[in-house]
């Protein structure tokens, strides 16, 4: 086992152990992948202000997210097909998050179902909802999340139309799977992954198969999903879903100040500044570039969470200093899961917590609640995309 000190170490191990098609599913964006790349490279344009001779005894990275106490302001983001990165992946990730003290978010497109995760964990988790055309399925999904004790609904707004992801199409993940000789050979070589899959009965999309009309297996699921993401999703539908849910509501996929204002007007509990990890609109600004504008627009009206591009505790700190009250990690924990299962997710969380704590201390702050833009240094390369600077 190599020495693991950073998320990049987990990524290298993950790449060796997980089949190429699922690695590509995680580690890719839409079209040219410009936005996917800039989600991470734009973080590097932000520099930190070092402070010294400050008493650093009694530091804390603990905080709250939508009123829930968290060990650090980091939640595990919803990631589709997590159970194909590692057998029973959603259950393992939820367990690791619960034991660490951070929220876990289950995707609509998970392999393990809501009921699977609820039965295997002892802490409430969040549920992410995609809006489908099938209204009965939509209402039943919300009812199932309530019955499972989910403590928040994360409503994804930026997947009305599926962005084109070249690698997924070429690997057969956006259409009915078509195994090739190369794919079969790759699957057979990943023996550790294969043994795990042989040992679990959860290999389909547990939230959909057996719950949606006419969807009895993966083959019929592909036909169903081809035309199910609802392009008619608008603010009126979001309002009706809010009323139907009746609990904590987080709106994910906000990348514009005007949309942020609409979300705040709706009375949601939080918004997530996110571009879907660069997997939807290629050419959109990175999430970290647009964050200050959204904080300026609605930061005093609604809790602002951040997603897309975080690969370290320093990235978490930068997002918090720019005004986010909490963050999501997706790929960072998937690397750990694919590399080492539940222990890998825990390792990823420990790495991020240590980096966050150490960086915070070297910036002269004792609590994540005290982070602000005073500890950041940005130049024209970063700030020129602010709306106020646009012609």
C-alpha positions as CSV (number, residue, x, y, z in Angstrom):
1,X,0.0,0.0,0.0
2,X,1.5,3.4,-1.0
3,X,1.8,6.2,1.5
4,X,-1.3,8.3,1.1
5,X,-1.0,12.0,2.1
6,X,-3.2,13.8,-0.4
7,X,-6.3,13.3,-2.6
8,X,-4.0,12.8,-5.6
9,X,-2.6,9.7,-4.0
10,X,-6.1,8.2,-3.7
11,X,-6.8,9.2,-7.3
12,X,-3.8,7.2,-8.6
13,X,-4.8,4.1,-6.7
14,X,-8.4,4.6,-7.8
15,X,-7.4,4.7,-11.5
16,X,-5.6,1.3,-11.1
17,X,-8.5,-0.5,-9.4
18,X,-11.7,0.7,-11.1
19,X,-12.7,-0.2,-14.7
20,X,-11.9,2.4,-17.2
21,X,-15.5,3.2,-18.1
22,X,-16.3,4.1,-14.5
23,X,-13.1,6.1,-14.1
24,X,-14.0,8.0,-17.2
25,X,-17.5,8.6,-15.9
26,X,-16.1,10.2,-12.8
27,X,-13.1,12.0,-14.3
28,X,-14.6,13.8,-17.3
29,X,-16.7,16.7,-18.3
30,X,-18.9,17.7,-21.2
31,X,-17.8,18.7,-24.7
32,X,-14.2,20.1,-24.6
33,X,-14.0,19.8,-20.8
34,X,-13.0,23.5,-20.5
35,X,-15.3,24.1,-17.5
36,X,-14.3,20.8,-16.0
37,X,-10.6,21.8,-16.1
38,X,-11.2,25.4,-14.9
39,X,-13.2,24.2,-11.9
40,X,-9.8,23.1,-10.4
41,X,-7.3,25.4,-12.1
42,X,-9.2,28.6,-11.1
43,X,-8.7,27.6,-7.5
44,X,-4.9,27.9,-8.1
45,X,-5.3,31.5,-9.1
46,X,-6.3,32.4,-5.6
47,X,-3.4,33.0,-3.2
48,X,-3.5,32.9,0.6
49,X,-2.4,35.6,3.1
50,X,-0.1,34.2,5.7
51,X,-0.4,35.6,9.3
52,X,1.9,34.8,12.2
53,X,2.2,35.3,16.0
54,X,-1.5,34.4,16.6
55,X,-2.5,32.1,19.4
56,X,-3.6,28.9,17.5
57,X,-4.6,26.8,20.6
58,X,-8.1,25.4,20.5
59,X,-8.8,25.6,16.7
60,X,-12.0,24.1,15.3
61,X,-13.2,23.3,11.8
62,X,-16.6,22.4,13.2
63,X,-19.6,24.3,11.8
64,X,-23.2,23.9,10.7
65,X,-24.9,23.2,7.4
66,X,-28.6,24.0,7.1
67,X,-28.8,24.0,10.9
68,X,-27.1,20.6,11.2
69,X,-23.9,20.3,13.3
70,X,-21.0,19.0,11.1
71,X,-17.4,18.1,12.0
72,X,-16.3,20.3,9.1
73,X,-18.4,22.3,6.5
74,X,-18.1,19.5,3.9
75,X,-20.9,17.2,2.6
76,X,-20.5,14.3,0.3
77,X,-22.2,15.3,-3.0
78,X,-24.7,13.2,-4.9
79,X,-22.8,11.1,-7.5
80,X,-24.7,8.8,-9.9
81,X,-23.7,5.1,-10.1
82,X,-21.5,5.3,-7.0
83,X,-22.3,1.6,-6.4
84,X,-20.4,0.8,-9.7
85,X,-17.2,2.5,-8.4
86,X,-17.2,0.0,-5.5
87,X,-19.7,-2.7,-4.6
88,X,-22.4,-1.2,-2.3
89,X,-20.6,2.2,-2.7
90,X,-23.5,4.3,-1.6
91,X,-23.8,2.4,1.7
92,X,-20.1,2.6,2.3
93,X,-19.9,6.3,1.6
94,X,-22.9,7.0,3.8
95,X,-21.4,5.1,6.7
96,X,-18.0,6.8,6.4
97,X,-19.7,10.2,6.3
98,X,-21.9,9.4,9.3
99,X,-19.0,8.2,11.4
100,X,-16.9,11.3,10.5
101,X,-19.8,13.7,11.2
102,X,-20.6,15.1,7.8
103,X,-23.7,14.8,5.6
104,X,-24.0,12.3,2.8
105,X,-26.2,12.9,-0.2
106,X,-27.7,10.0,-2.1
107,X,-28.3,10.4,-5.8
108,X,-31.6,9.6,-7.6
109,X,-29.3,7.6,-10.0
110,X,-27.7,5.5,-7.3
111,X,-27.2,1.8,-7.4
112,X,-28.2,1.2,-3.8
113,X,-31.7,2.4,-3.1
114,X,-32.9,4.9,-0.5
115,X,-34.2,1.9,1.5
116,X,-30.8,0.1,1.2
117,X,-28.9,3.0,2.6
118,X,-31.4,3.7,5.3
119,X,-31.4,0.1,6.5
120,X,-27.6,0.0,6.6
121,X,-26.8,3.3,8.3
122,X,-27.9,4.8,11.6
123,X,-27.7,8.5,10.7
124,X,-30.1,10.6,8.5
125,X,-28.7,11.4,5.1
126,X,-29.8,13.9,2.4
127,X,-31.5,12.8,-0.8
128,X,-30.9,14.4,-4.2
129,X,-33.8,14.5,-6.6
130,X,-33.9,14.7,-10.4
131,X,-37.2,16.0,-11.7
132,X,-38.7,13.4,-14.1
133,X,-41.7,13.7,-16.4
134,X,-43.4,10.8,-14.6
135,X,-45.3,12.8,-11.8
136,X,-46.4,9.6,-10.0
137,X,-42.8,8.4,-9.8
138,X,-41.6,11.9,-8.7
139,X,-44.2,12.0,-5.8
140,X,-43.4,8.4,-4.8
141,X,-39.7,9.2,-4.7
142,X,-40.3,12.1,-2.4
143,X,-42.6,9.9,-0.2
144,X,-39.9,7.3,0.0
145,X,-37.3,9.8,1.0
146,X,-39.6,11.0,3.8
147,X,-40.2,7.4,5.0
148,X,-36.4,6.8,5.1
149,X,-35.9,9.8,7.4
150,X,-33.9,11.9,4.9
151,X,-33.2,15.2,6.6
152,X,-32.9,17.3,3.5
153,X,-33.9,17.2,-0.2
154,X,-31.3,18.4,-2.7
155,X,-33.1,19.4,-5.8
156,X,-30.8,19.4,-8.9
157,X,-31.9,22.2,-11.4
158,X,-29.2,21.9,-14.1
159,X,-30.0,18.6,-15.7
160,X,-33.2,19.3,-17.6
161,X,-31.2,18.6,-20.7
162,X,-28.3,16.1,-20.5
163,X,-24.9,17.6,-21.5
164,X,-23.0,15.7,-24.0
165,X,-20.1,13.8,-22.4
166,X,-18.0,12.2,-25.1
167,X,-16.2,9.6,-22.9
168,X,-19.5,8.3,-21.5
169,X,-21.0,7.9,-25.0
170,X,-17.9,6.1,-26.3
171,X,-17.9,3.8,-23.3
172,X,-21.6,3.0,-23.7
173,X,-22.7,4.7,-20.4
174,X,-25.1,7.2,-22.1
175,X,-26.8,4.6,-24.3
176,X,-27.8,1.0,-23.9
177,X,-24.5,-0.7,-22.8
178,X,-22.6,-2.3,-25.7
179,X,-19.7,-4.3,-24.3
180,X,-16.6,-4.3,-26.6
181,X,-13.6,-6.7,-26.5
182,X,-11.6,-3.9,-24.8
183,X,-14.3,-3.2,-22.2
184,X,-14.6,-6.9,-21.3
185,X,-10.9,-7.3,-21.0
186,X,-10.6,-4.2,-18.8
187,X,-13.4,-5.5,-16.5
188,X,-11.8,-8.9,-16.2
189,X,-8.4,-7.4,-15.3
190,X,-9.9,-5.4,-12.4
191,X,-10.2,-8.5,-10.3
192,X,-10.5,-6.7,-7.0
193,X,-13.5,-4.7,-8.3
194,X,-15.0,-7.8,-9.9
195,X,-14.9,-9.8,-6.7
196,X,-16.7,-7.1,-4.9
197,X,-19.4,-7.0,-7.6
198,X,-19.8,-10.7,-7.5
199,X,-20.4,-10.5,-3.7
200,X,-23.3,-8.0,-3.9
201,X,-26.8,-8.2,-5.2
202,X,-27.0,-4.5,-5.8
203,X,-26.0,-3.9,-9.4
204,X,-29.1,-2.1,-10.8
205,X,-30.5,1.4,-10.2
206,X,-32.3,0.7,-7.0
207,X,-34.3,3.9,-6.8
208,X,-35.8,3.3,-10.2
209,X,-35.9,-0.4,-11.1
210,X,-39.1,-1.8,-9.7
211,X,-40.5,1.6,-8.8
212,X,-41.1,3.3,-12.2
213,X,-43.8,2.0,-14.5
214,X,-42.5,-0.6,-16.9
215,X,-38.9,-0.5,-15.5
216,X,-38.2,-4.1,-14.4
217,X,-34.5,-4.3,-15.3
218,X,-31.5,-2.2,-16.5
219,X,-32.5,-2.8,-20.1
220,X,-35.9,-1.2,-19.7
221,X,-34.4,1.5,-17.5
222,X,-32.4,2.8,-20.4
223,X,-35.5,3.2,-22.5
224,X,-37.3,4.9,-19.6
225,X,-34.5,7.4,-18.8
226,X,-34.0,8.4,-22.5
227,X,-36.9,10.8,-22.3
228,X,-37.5,11.2,-18.6
229,X,-35.5,14.2,-17.4
230,X,-38.1,16.9,-17.4
231,X,-37.2,19.9,-19.7
232,X,-40.3,21.7,-18.4
233,X,-38.9,22.2,-14.9
234,X,-39.5,25.8,-13.9
235,X,-39.9,27.9,-10.7
236,X,-43.6,27.0,-10.4
237,X,-42.6,23.2,-10.4
238,X,-39.9,23.9,-7.9
239,X,-42.4,25.6,-5.6
240,X,-44.8,22.6,-5.9
241,X,-42.0,20.2,-5.0
242,X,-41.1,22.4,-2.0
243,X,-44.6,22.2,-0.8
244,X,-44.8,18.4,-1.4
245,X,-41.5,17.8,0.5
246,X,-42.3,20.1,3.4
247,X,-38.8,19.8,4.9
248,X,-35.3,21.3,4.4
249,X,-34.8,22.1,0.7
250,X,-31.5,22.8,-1.0
251,X,-31.4,24.0,-4.6
252,X,-28.4,22.7,-6.5
253,X,-27.0,24.1,-9.8
254,X,-27.1,27.8,-9.3
255,X,-24.6,29.6,-11.4
256,X,-26.1,33.1,-11.9
257,X,-27.0,35.9,-9.5
258,X,-30.5,36.3,-11.0
259,X,-31.3,32.6,-10.5
260,X,-29.9,32.9,-6.9
261,X,-32.4,35.7,-6.2
262,X,-35.2,33.6,-7.6
263,X,-34.2,30.7,-5.3
264,X,-34.0,33.0,-2.3
265,X,-37.4,34.4,-3.1
266,X,-38.8,30.9,-3.1
267,X,-37.7,30.4,0.5
268,X,-35.4,27.5,0.1
269,X,-33.0,26.7,3.0
270,X,-29.9,26.8,0.9
271,X,-28.5,27.0,-2.6
272,X,-25.5,25.2,-4.1
273,X,-23.3,27.2,-6.4
274,X,-22.4,24.5,-8.9
275,X,-21.9,23.7,-12.6
276,X,-22.4,20.0,-12.1
277,X,-18.7,19.4,-11.9
278,X,-18.3,20.6,-15.5
279,X,-20.5,17.9,-16.8
280,X,-23.3,20.1,-18.2
281,X,-22.7,23.5,-19.9
282,X,-19.2,23.5,-21.1
283,X,-17.9,27.0,-21.4
284,X,-19.7,28.2,-18.3
285,X,-17.6,29.9,-15.6
286,X,-16.0,27.8,-12.9
287,X,-18.1,27.7,-9.8
288,X,-15.4,29.5,-7.7
289,X,-15.3,32.4,-10.1
290,X,-19.0,33.1,-9.9
291,X,-19.3,32.5,-6.1
292,X,-18.4,36.1,-5.1
293,X,-21.1,37.5,-7.3
294,X,-23.8,35.2,-5.9
295,X,-22.7,35.9,-2.3
296,X,-23.0,39.6,-3.0
297,X,-26.5,39.1,-4.5
298,X,-28.1,36.9,-1.8
299,X,-25.6,36.1,0.9
300,X,-27.7,37.8,3.5
301,X,-30.9,36.0,2.4
302,X,-30.1,32.4,2.0
303,X,-27.4,29.9,3.0
304,X,-24.9,29.5,0.2
305,X,-23.1,26.1,-0.3
306,X,-20.5,25.4,-2.9
307,X,-19.7,22.5,-5.2
308,X,-17.5,21.8,-8.2
309,X,-13.7,21.6,-8.2
310,X,-12.8,20.9,-4.6
311,X,-9.8,18.6,-4.3
312,X,-8.2,19.7,-1.1
313,X,-8.8,21.3,2.3
314,X,-7.3,24.5,0.9
315,X,-10.0,24.6,-1.8
316,X,-12.6,24.2,1.0
317,X,-11.0,27.1,2.9
318,X,-11.0,29.3,-0.2
319,X,-14.7,28.7,-0.9
320,X,-15.5,29.5,2.7
321,X,-13.4,32.6,2.7
322,X,-15.3,33.8,-0.4
323,X,-18.6,33.5,1.4
324,X,-19.8,29.9,1.1
325,X,-21.1,28.5,4.4
326,X,-20.5,24.9,3.4
327,X,-19.1,22.8,0.6
328,X,-19.6,19.6,-1.3
329,X,-17.0,17.1,-2.5
330,X,-17.7,14.6,-5.2
331,X,-14.7,13.3,-7.1
332,X,-12.5,13.6,-4.1
333,X,-14.4,11.0,-2.1
334,X,-15.1,8.8,-5.1
335,X,-11.3,8.4,-5.6
336,X,-11.1,7.1,-2.0
337,X,-14.1,4.8,-2.4
338,X,-12.8,3.3,-5.6
339,X,-9.3,2.9,-4.1
340,X,-10.1,1.5,-0.7
341,X,-13.9,1.3,-0.1
342,X,-15.3,2.8,3.1
343,X,-11.8,3.3,4.5
344,X,-10.8,5.3,1.4
345,X,-13.8,7.7,1.9
346,X,-12.7,8.1,5.5
347,X,-9.1,8.8,4.4
348,X,-10.3,11.4,1.9
349,X,-12.3,13.2,4.7
350,X,-9.3,13.1,7.1
351,X,-7.0,14.5,4.4
352,X,-9.3,17.4,3.7
353,X,-9.9,18.1,7.4
354,X,-6.2,18.2,8.1
355,X,-5.4,20.4,5.1
356,X,-8.3,22.8,6.1
357,X,-7.1,23.0,9.7
358,X,-3.5,23.5,8.9
359,X,-4.1,26.1,6.2
360,X,-6.6,28.0,8.5
361,X,-4.0,28.2,11.2
362,X,-1.3,29.4,8.9
363,X,-3.7,32.1,7.8
364,X,-4.1,33.2,11.4
365,X,-7.6,32.0,12.0
366,X,-8.9,29.6,14.7
367,X,-12.3,28.8,13.4
368,X,-13.9,28.2,10.0
369,X,-16.7,30.5,11.1
370,X,-14.1,33.4,11.0
371,X,-12.9,32.9,7.5
372,X,-13.4,35.8,5.1
373,X,-11.8,37.4,2.0
374,X,-9.2,39.2,4.1
375,X,-7.1,36.0,4.0
376,X,-7.3,35.7,0.2
377,X,-5.2,37.4,-2.5
378,X,-6.7,37.5,-6.0
379,X,-5.5,39.3,-9.1
380,X,-6.9,40.4,-12.4
381,X,-6.6,36.9,-13.8
382,X,-9.3,35.8,-11.4
383,X,-11.4,39.0,-10.8
384,X,-11.9,40.0,-14.4
385,X,-14.9,37.7,-14.8
386,X,-16.9,39.5,-12.1
387,X,-20.1,40.9,-13.5
388,X,-19.1,44.4,-12.3
389,X,-16.0,44.3,-14.5
390,X,-17.7,43.1,-17.7
391,X,-18.3,45.6,-20.5
